[in-house]
Amino acid sequence: MEHDCTFLDELLPSERYSLGEADRASRAGDWGTPEDQRVRPDAVVWPRSTDDVSTVLEAAHERGVPVTPYAAGTSLEGNPTPVFAGISLDLTEMDAVIDVRPDDFQLDVQPGVMGGAIDEAVAQYGLFFPPLPSSGDISTIGGMIANDASGMQTVKYGEVSDWVRALEVVLADGTVIRTGSRAIKSSSGYNLTDLFVGSEGTLGVITRATLGLAGVPEQIRGGRAIFPTLDDAAEAVFDAVRSGVDVAKIELVDELSATMANAYLGLELPDAPMVFLEFHANHDVEREIDFCRSIFEAHAVDRFEMAGEGEMDELWRARKDLAYAVQSYDPDLEPIHPGDVTVPISAYPAIIRYAKDLAAEADVMVPCFGHAGDGNVHYTVMVDRDDQESVETAERVYADIVEKAIELGGTSTGEHGIGRGKCEYLEREHGTDAVEAMRALKRAFDPTDILNPGKIFPETVSPGGRVRLPSED
């Protein structure tokens, strides 16, 4: 479906929008969008201010032209794919750090600011932004907020939503609203801030964010633990979290993932299940390390090693580059989907065991790794896409793991969002009535469904972009 976007001529200088083929093609999807599911927008717009965003949305709303916010394109569920074409609203030029208030542990930023730039802006004050995901250096804060991202340090510091204090948001018709405040808490009215966090650009476009900060800990120590079996490693993680070990990062890497990392990075990791660890403290960090070691020893740990000076970057290199390692491991196989389930920590050993048993039964490779301390498992099923039977098997294994996570009281996505890839699990996870309540919110904020249509509720979107009512289904 094509949309006439020539009205942009009257709204913006020529350098702030493009109808060019190359620009449109580069906004047709994200990292997780297969080639056959990429959709080129009719135009790309680069706003530089809230007023620009408001002007474009008001005009698009009047004409029924879809608008899909676009950040860095590093998401994995097709979140910024412009399913119904229209305008791709690329916010990367709104990349200013507006204000830093170290006495309040806060800063204000535009949505196009990269995660790494936030830490650079506040480092002189001894502060940092704790919930950055592993891809924080190449992801924008607007994208992180829209997907409610999280990362390796969630077990200690929480996810991005825990650090968003206030937002400026442009609604579908161009109206600009502000949510939250600079106060650390409030019981004033509906919590609209949390409503927009994780909404994937379907309710409004974030143009400014007030974020909380934390002091950089004085003591940071990292290490790894090697286990004889994956079951031992998963049980040790559960026991450590249950016992209250104050750990900032606790990441599981299965034997297959370690093998892939070795092949990709030329490392010499043991071909064995392992747990990567990092401890943050202002005093007595060694006491916490010893506490963790004693728990791991009760789970048959083979080796518990702490990194020396200058070894921290090398320690985390294998974990941070695992997604690339998986992709490049076998030229005849590729990951079918980026799995991202999360379960209650007590069910963590069970979901890991289930995934590996399923892989063995189906005779497929399923590398498992992830933010173990908060119950998050990243996994994928390796598949030969030219073999239809192999594809069908992989799809079944992938879906069964998601279903099992929900059955265990967990979620289909811990941090990647619903996008296009996880919409089929929404009702299974939340129930029909809860999902209809979500649809009601969508209709209230965006009655003509111009904001990122085809995401989260694709079955409610008609070809004309209008949200169908349940009675019309």
C-alpha positions as CSV (number, residue, x, y, z in Angstrom):
1,M,0.0,0.0,0.0
2,E,1.4,3.4,-1.0
3,H,0.7,6.7,0.7
4,D,1.1,10.1,-0.8
5,C,3.7,11.8,1.4
6,T,4.3,14.9,-0.8
7,F,2.6,17.0,1.9
8,L,6.0,16.9,3.7
9,D,7.1,19.5,1.2
10,E,5.0,22.1,3.0
11,L,6.1,21.1,6.5
12,L,9.8,20.5,6.5
13,P,13.1,21.6,4.8
14,S,14.1,19.2,2.1
15,E,17.1,17.9,4.2
16,R,14.8,16.6,6.9
17,Y,12.9,14.1,4.8
18,S,13.5,11.8,1.9
19,L,11.5,9.9,-0.7
20,G,14.7,8.3,-2.0
21,E,14.9,4.6,-2.6
22,A,18.1,4.0,-0.5
23,D,16.8,5.9,2.5
24,R,13.5,4.0,2.4
25,A,15.2,0.7,2.0
26,S,17.4,1.2,5.0
27,R,14.4,1.8,7.2
28,A,12.5,-1.3,6.0
29,G,13.2,-3.4,9.1
30,D,15.4,-4.0,12.1
31,W,18.1,-6.6,12.9
32,G,15.4,-9.2,13.5
33,T,13.4,-8.7,10.3
34,P,13.8,-11.4,7.7
35,E,14.4,-10.2,4.2
36,D,11.0,-11.4,3.0
37,Q,9.3,-9.4,5.7
38,R,10.9,-6.1,5.2
39,V,8.6,-3.2,4.1
40,R,9.9,0.0,2.7
41,P,8.2,3.2,4.0
42,D,7.0,5.8,1.5
43,A,9.1,8.5,3.2
44,V,11.7,8.9,5.8
45,V,11.6,11.9,8.1
46,W,14.4,13.1,10.4
47,P,12.8,15.5,13.0
48,R,15.1,17.7,15.1
49,S,12.6,19.0,17.6
50,T,9.4,18.2,19.4
51,D,7.7,20.7,17.2
52,D,8.9,18.8,14.1
53,V,7.4,15.6,15.4
54,S,4.2,17.3,16.4
55,T,3.8,18.9,13.0
56,V,4.4,15.7,11.1
57,L,2.0,13.6,13.3
58,E,-0.8,16.2,13.0
59,A,-0.5,16.2,9.2
60,A,-0.3,12.4,9.0
61,H,-3.2,12.0,11.4
62,E,-5.4,14.2,9.2
63,R,-4.5,12.2,6.1
64,G,-4.5,8.7,7.6
65,V,-0.8,8.1,6.8
66,P,0.9,5.6,9.1
67,V,3.9,6.8,11.1
68,T,6.4,4.3,12.5
69,P,9.0,5.6,14.9
70,Y,12.6,4.4,14.1
71,A,15.6,4.5,16.4
72,A,18.9,2.6,15.7
73,G,17.2,-0.5,14.2
74,T,18.9,-2.8,16.7
75,S,15.6,-4.4,17.9
76,L,14.9,-8.0,17.2
77,E,11.1,-8.4,16.8
78,G,10.5,-6.2,13.8
79,N,9.4,-3.4,16.1
80,P,10.2,-0.5,13.8
81,T,9.2,-2.3,10.5
82,P,6.7,0.0,8.7
83,V,4.2,-2.8,8.0
84,F,1.7,-0.5,6.3
85,A,4.4,1.8,4.8
86,G,3.8,5.5,5.3
87,I,6.4,7.5,7.2
88,S,9.4,6.1,9.0
89,L,10.1,8.7,11.7
90,D,13.8,8.4,12.3
91,L,14.6,10.1,15.6
92,T,18.4,9.7,15.6
93,E,19.1,13.4,14.9
94,M,17.3,14.3,18.2
95,D,20.4,13.3,20.1
96,A,21.1,16.1,22.6
97,V,21.9,15.6,26.3
98,I,19.8,18.6,27.4
99,D,20.6,18.9,31.1
100,V,22.5,17.0,33.8
101,R,21.6,17.5,37.4
102,P,24.1,15.5,39.5
103,D,22.7,16.7,42.8
104,D,19.4,15.0,41.9
105,F,21.0,12.0,40.2
106,Q,19.1,12.9,37.0
107,L,19.6,14.0,33.4
108,D,17.3,15.0,30.5
109,V,17.9,13.7,27.0
110,Q,16.4,13.6,23.6
111,P,15.4,10.1,22.3
112,G,18.2,9.7,19.8
113,V,21.0,9.7,22.4
114,M,23.0,6.5,22.4
115,G,23.3,4.7,25.7
116,G,27.1,5.1,25.8
117,A,26.7,8.8,25.4
118,I,24.7,9.0,28.5
119,D,27.4,7.4,30.6
120,E,30.0,9.7,29.0
121,A,27.9,12.8,29.8
122,V,27.7,11.9,33.5
123,A,31.0,10.1,34.2
124,Q,32.7,13.4,35.4
125,Y,30.2,13.4,38.3
126,G,30.9,9.8,39.3
127,L,27.5,8.6,37.9
128,F,26.2,6.1,35.4
129,F,23.0,4.8,33.9
130,P,22.7,1.3,35.3
131,P,20.0,-0.5,33.2
132,L,21.8,-0.2,29.8
133,P,21.3,-3.3,27.7
134,S,24.3,-5.2,26.2
135,S,23.7,-3.3,23.0
136,G,23.6,0.1,24.8
137,D,26.5,1.6,22.9
138,I,24.6,1.1,19.6
139,S,21.0,1.6,20.8
140,T,19.2,4.9,21.5
141,I,17.5,5.7,24.7
142,G,14.2,6.3,22.9
143,G,14.3,2.8,21.5
144,M,15.2,1.4,25.0
145,I,12.3,3.1,26.6
146,A,9.9,2.1,23.8
147,N,10.8,-1.6,24.3
148,D,11.5,-1.4,28.0
149,A,14.9,-2.7,27.5
150,S,17.1,-4.3,30.1
151,G,20.5,-5.9,30.3
152,M,23.1,-7.8,32.3
153,Q,22.8,-5.6,35.4
154,T,19.0,-6.0,35.8
155,V,19.4,-8.4,38.7
156,K,20.8,-5.6,40.8
157,Y,19.5,-2.4,39.2
158,G,16.3,-3.3,37.5
159,E,15.2,-2.5,33.9
160,V,15.0,0.8,32.0
161,S,11.4,1.4,33.2
162,D,12.7,1.6,36.8
163,W,14.9,4.6,35.9
164,V,12.5,6.7,33.8
165,R,11.3,9.6,35.8
166,A,9.4,11.7,33.3
167,L,8.6,11.8,29.5
168,E,7.6,14.3,26.9
169,V,5.4,12.5,24.3
170,V,3.7,13.5,21.1
171,L,0.3,11.8,20.6
172,A,-1.0,10.6,17.3
173,D,-2.8,13.8,16.5
174,G,0.2,16.0,17.3
175,T,-0.7,16.9,20.9
176,V,2.3,17.2,23.2
177,I,2.0,15.9,26.7
178,R,4.3,15.5,29.7
179,T,4.2,12.7,32.1
180,G,5.8,12.2,35.5
181,S,8.1,14.7,37.3
182,R,11.6,15.2,38.6
183,A,10.4,14.0,42.0
184,I,11.5,10.5,43.0
185,K,7.9,9.4,43.7
186,S,4.4,10.6,43.1
187,S,0.8,9.4,43.7
188,S,-0.7,12.1,41.5
189,G,-3.1,10.7,38.8
190,Y,-2.6,7.8,36.4
191,N,1.0,6.7,35.9
192,L,1.2,7.6,32.2
193,T,4.9,7.4,32.2
194,D,4.8,3.6,32.7
195,L,2.1,3.4,30.1
196,F,4.3,4.7,27.3
197,V,7.4,2.7,28.5
198,G,7.3,-0.5,26.5
199,S,4.5,0.6,24.2
200,E,6.8,0.2,21.1
201,G,5.7,3.5,19.6
202,T,2.0,2.5,19.3
203,L,0.7,5.1,21.7
204,G,2.9,8.1,21.2
205,V,6.4,9.3,20.2
206,I,8.8,10.0,23.0
207,T,10.7,13.3,22.4
208,R,12.3,13.9,25.8
209,A,13.1,11.7,28.8
210,T,14.2,12.4,32.4
211,L,16.3,9.6,33.6
212,G,17.6,8.6,37.0
213,L,21.3,7.9,37.6
214,A,23.4,6.0,40.2
215,G,26.8,6.5,41.7
216,V,29.6,4.4,40.2
217,P,30.5,1.7,42.8
218,E,34.0,2.0,44.3
219,Q,34.6,-1.8,44.0
220,I,33.9,-3.8,40.8
221,R,35.1,-7.3,40.5
222,G,34.3,-9.9,37.8
223,G,34.9,-13.6,37.3
224,R,33.5,-16.8,36.1
225,A,32.5,-20.2,37.5
226,I,32.8,-23.5,35.5
227,F,30.4,-26.3,36.2
228,P,30.3,-30.0,35.2
229,T,26.7,-29.8,34.0
230,L,24.3,-27.1,32.8
231,D,21.8,-28.3,35.4
232,D,24.4,-27.6,38.1
233,A,25.0,-24.1,36.7
234,A,21.3,-23.2,36.6
235,E,20.6,-24.5,40.1
236,A,23.6,-22.6,41.4
237,V,22.3,-19.3,39.9
238,F,18.9,-19.9,41.5
239,D,20.4,-20.7,44.8
240,A,22.6,-17.6,44.7
241,V,19.7,-15.3,43.9
242,R,17.4,-16.9,46.4
243,S,20.1,-16.6,49.1
244,G,20.5,-12.9,48.5
245,V,23.9,-12.7,47.0
246,D,24.5,-9.0,46.1
247,V,25.6,-9.6,42.5
248,A,25.4,-7.0,39.7
249,K,25.7,-9.5,36.8
250,I,25.2,-13.2,36.7
251,E,25.1,-14.6,33.2
252,L,24.6,-18.2,32.1
253,V,26.5,-19.5,29.1
254,D,25.9,-23.1,28.1
255,E,28.5,-25.4,26.6
256,L,27.3,-24.9,23.0
257,S,27.4,-21.1,23.4
258,A,31.0,-21.3,24.8
259,T,32.0,-23.4,21.8
260,M,30.5,-20.8,19.4
261,A,32.2,-17.9,21.3
262,N,35.6,-19.7,21.0
263,A,35.1,-20.2,17.2
264,Y,34.0,-16.6,16.6
265,L,36.5,-14.7,18.9
266,G,39.4,-17.1,18.9
267,L,39.1,-17.5,22.7
268,E,40.0,-20.5,24.8
269,L,37.0,-20.8,27.0
270,P,36.4,-24.2,28.5
271,D,33.8,-26.2,26.5
272,A,31.7,-26.4,29.6
273,P,28.7,-24.6,31.1
274,M,29.7,-21.5,33.0
275,V,28.4,-18.5,34.8
276,F,29.9,-15.1,34.4
277,L,29.8,-12.8,37.4
278,E,30.3,-9.2,38.4
279,F,30.0,-7.7,41.8
280,H,29.5,-4.0,42.6
281,A,30.1,-2.6,46.1
282,N,31.4,0.4,48.0
283,H,33.0,-1.8,50.6
284,D,33.4,-5.5,51.6
285,V,33.1,-6.8,48.0
286,E,35.4,-9.8,48.8
287,R,32.9,-10.9,51.5
288,E,30.1,-11.0,48.8
289,I,32.4,-12.9,46.5
290,D,33.2,-15.5,49.2
291,F,29.4,-15.8,49.9
292,C,28.7,-16.6,46.3
293,R,31.7,-19.0,46.1
294,S,30.4,-21.0,49.0
295,I,26.9,-21.3,47.4
296,F,28.4,-22.4,44.1
297,E,30.6,-25.0,45.9
298,A,27.4,-26.6,47.1
299,H,26.5,-27.2,43.4
300,A,29.7,-29.0,42.4
301,V,31.4,-26.0,40.8
302,D,34.7,-27.1,39.1
303,R,36.4,-23.7,39.1
304,F,35.5,-20.3,40.6
305,E,37.9,-17.7,39.2
306,M,38.0,-13.9,39.7
307,A,39.5,-11.7,37.0
308,G,42.7,-9.8,37.7
309,E,43.4,-6.2,36.8
310,G,42.9,-5.4,33.1
311,E,41.1,-8.7,32.5
312,M,37.5,-7.5,32.9
313,D,37.0,-6.5,29.3
314,E,38.3,-9.8,28.0
315,L,36.1,-11.6,30.6
316,W,32.9,-10.0,29.2
317,R,33.9,-10.0,25.6
318,A,32.6,-13.5,25.0
319,R,29.2,-12.9,26.6
320,K,28.6,-9.5,24.8
321,D,29.5,-10.9,21.3
322,L,27.5,-14.2,21.7
323,A,24.7,-13.0,19.3
324,Y,27.3,-12.6,16.5
325,A,29.0,-15.8,17.5
326,V,25.8,-17.8,17.1
327,Q,25.1,-16.2,13.7
328,S,28.5,-17.0,12.2
329,Y,29.0,-20.5,13.8
330,D,27.9,-22.7,10.9
331,P,27.5,-21.4,7.3
332,D,24.8,-24.0,6.6
333,L,22.7,-23.0,9.6
334,E,21.2,-19.8,10.9
335,P,19.2,-18.8,14.0
336,I,15.5,-19.0,13.3
337,H,14.3,-16.4,15.8
338,P,15.9,-14.5,18.7
339,G,14.3,-16.2,21.8
340,D,13.9,-14.1,24.9
341,V,11.8,-15.7,27.5
342,T,11.9,-14.9,31.2
343,V,10.6,-17.0,34.1
344,P,10.4,-16.6,37.9
345,I,13.9,-17.4,39.3
346,S,12.6,-20.5,41.0
347,A,11.7,-21.9,37.5
348,Y,15.0,-21.0,35.9
349,P,16.6,-24.4,36.1
350,A,13.4,-25.9,34.8
351,I,13.2,-23.8,31.6
352,I,16.9,-24.4,30.8
353,R,16.4,-28.1,31.3
354,Y,13.3,-28.1,29.2
355,A,15.0,-26.2,26.3
356,K,18.0,-28.5,26.2
357,D,15.9,-31.7,26.5
358,L,13.7,-30.5,23.7
359,A,16.8,-29.8,21.6
360,A,18.1,-33.3,22.1
361,E,14.8,-34.9,21.4
362,A,14.4,-32.9,18.1
363,D,18.1,-33.3,17.2
364,V,18.7,-29.5,16.7
365,M,21.2,-27.1,18.2
366,V,19.7,-24.7,20.7
367,P,22.3,-22.4,22.3
368,C,21.1,-21.0,25.6
369,F,22.6,-18.0,27.4
370,G,21.4,-14.9,29.1
371,H,20.7,-12.8,32.1
372,A,20.2,-15.7,34.5
373,G,19.9,-13.6,37.7
374,D,16.5,-12.2,36.5
375,G,15.3,-15.4,35.0
376,N,16.0,-14.3,31.4
377,V,17.0,-16.9,28.8
378,H,18.2,-15.9,25.3
379,Y,18.1,-18.9,23.0
380,T,17.6,-19.7,19.3
381,V,17.2,-22.8,17.2
382,M,19.8,-23.3,14.5
383,V,18.2,-24.2,11.2
384,D,18.9,-25.0,7.5
385,R,16.3,-22.6,5.9
386,D,16.5,-24.6,2.6
387,D,15.2,-27.7,4.4
388,Q,11.5,-27.3,5.0
389,E,11.3,-30.1,7.5
390,S,14.2,-28.6,9.5
391,V,12.4,-25.2,9.5
392,E,9.2,-26.8,10.8
393,T,11.0,-28.6,13.5
394,A,12.8,-25.5,14.6
395,E,9.6,-23.4,14.6
396,R,8.0,-26.0,16.8
397,V,10.9,-26.2,19.3
398,Y,11.1,-22.4,19.4
399,A,7.3,-22.1,20.1
400,D,7.3,-24.9,22.7
401,I,9.9,-23.1,24.7
402,V,7.9,-19.9,24.7
403,E,4.7,-21.8,25.7
404,K,6.6,-23.5,28.5
405,A,7.9,-20.2,29.9
406,I,4.4,-18.9,30.1
407,E,3.2,-22.1,31.7
408,L,5.9,-21.6,34.4
409,G,4.5,-18.2,35.2
410,G,6.8,-16.3,32.9
411,T,6.7,-14.2,29.8
412,S,7.2,-14.6,26.1
413,T,9.6,-11.6,26.0
414,G,11.8,-10.3,28.8
415,E,13.3,-7.3,26.9
416,H,12.9,-7.6,23.1
417,G,9.2,-6.6,23.0
418,I,6.2,-8.0,21.1
419,G,6.7,-6.3,17.8
420,R,5.6,-8.6,15.0
421,G,7.3,-11.7,16.3
422,K,5.6,-12.3,19.6
423,C,2.0,-11.1,19.0
424,E,0.6,-14.6,18.8
425,Y,1.5,-15.2,22.5
426,L,-0.1,-12.0,23.9
427,E,-3.5,-13.5,24.8
428,R,-2.0,-16.8,26.0
429,E,0.1,-14.8,28.5
430,H,-2.3,-12.1,29.6
431,G,-5.8,-13.4,28.9
432,T,-8.5,-12.2,26.5
433,D,-9.9,-9.5,28.7
434,A,-6.5,-8.0,29.6
435,V,-5.6,-7.8,25.9
436,E,-8.9,-6.2,25.1
437,A,-8.1,-3.6,27.8
438,M,-4.8,-3.0,26.0
439,R,-6.7,-2.6,22.7
440,A,-9.0,-0.1,24.4
441,L,-6.0,2.0,25.4
442,K,-4.7,1.9,21.9
443,R,-8.0,3.0,20.5
444,A,-8.2,5.9,23.0
445,F,-4.7,7.2,22.2
446,D,-4.7,6.4,18.5
447,P,-8.2,6.0,17.2
448,T,-7.2,5.8,13.5
449,D,-4.2,3.6,14.2
450,I,-1.6,5.6,12.4
451,L,1.1,4.9,15.1
452,N,3.2,1.9,14.3
453,P,0.2,-0.1,13.0
454,G,0.6,-3.9,12.7
455,K,2.4,-4.3,16.0
456,I,1.3,-6.0,19.2
457,F,-2.3,-6.3,17.8
458,P,-1.9,-7.0,14.1
459,E,-5.2,-8.8,13.9
460,T,-7.0,-5.5,14.7
461,V,-5.5,-3.6,11.9
462,S,-7.5,-3.3,8.6
463,P,-5.9,-2.5,5.3
464,G,-7.0,1.1,5.6
465,G,-5.2,1.5,8.8
466,R,-8.3,1.7,11.0
467,V,-8.6,-0.3,14.2
468,R,-11.4,-2.8,13.8
469,L,-13.8,-3.1,16.7
470,P,-14.2,-6.6,18.3
471,S,-17.7,-6.8,16.9
472,E,-16.3,-6.5,13.4
473,D,-13.8,-9.4,13.8
